[in-house]
Amino acid sequence: MLPDVSDIKPLPNYILQLTFSNGEQKRFDMTPYLQYPVFQRLKNPGFFKLAKVDYGTVTCAGRCRYCTGNFIPGFDFIGAMPL
């Protein structure tokens, strides 16, 4: 079973700092996804900052939802960025 996202902190440059239900923390770069229509609104920094946790997933003002499976360890995480 995949851990849920329990906390989120939007950072500059379209980075999400995620805390999972198992206590693990990771940073995720959303930049590669901004080219897709469903994520276009996230290019607006004010809208990007609205990211929140909703039932273990990440949402932005209820419009776009990113399932926890997208944030599993080893999937597009920025390995060299310290927390």
N, C-alpha and C positions, 0 to 999 in steps of 0.2 A: 504494500500500500504506500502511495506517495504521501509525503508530509504536506499539510496545508500551509499556505502562506498565512502567518499570524500577524505580521506587521510590515509596513512599507514606508519608505522615506524616499520621495523623489529628490534627486540630486541634479546639479547642473549637467549640461551636455547629454540629456536624455538617458541618464543612468538611474536605475531603481535599486535602492538598497533594500533587500528582502530579508526578513526573519521568518524562519519556518517553525512549524509546531514542534519539531524535534530540537529546537534551539540553534540550529545551524543558520549562519548568515552568509549571504552572497550578494554580489553586485551584478546587475544585468544591464547590458547596453541595448537600449531600444532603437538606436539609430538605424540599424539595417531594416527594421520593420516599418519605418516611417514612409517608405515608398509605396506601401500597399494602401489602397483606398480606405479600408476599415481603420487604419491608424493615422490618416492624414491630419486629423484634428489635433493629434498630439504634438505636431510641429509648433503649435502655439504654446509657449512656455507656461502661460497662465493656466491653460487647460491641462497640460502635462502635470502640473503641481496638484491637480485634483485627484490624482490616483489614490485609491484606497483599497482596503481589503473588504471583500464581500463574500461571505461563505467560503473562505479558504482560497479564493481566487483574487486576482487583481482586476479592478474596474476603474474606469475614468469617467466620472459623472454618470455612471449607469449606461454609457453608450457603447464602449468597447470593453470586452472581457477577455482576459488572458487566462487560460486554465493553468492549474498548478503543474500539469505535465510539461508545460513549456519551460518551467523553471527548475527541472530536475538537475541535480549536479552533473556537470559536464556538458550541458547544452547551452551554448552561447554565453557562458559566464566569462567574466573578465578575471582570469586567474591571477594576474599580477597586481591587481588593485587591492591595497590593504584596506581593511575596514576601519 
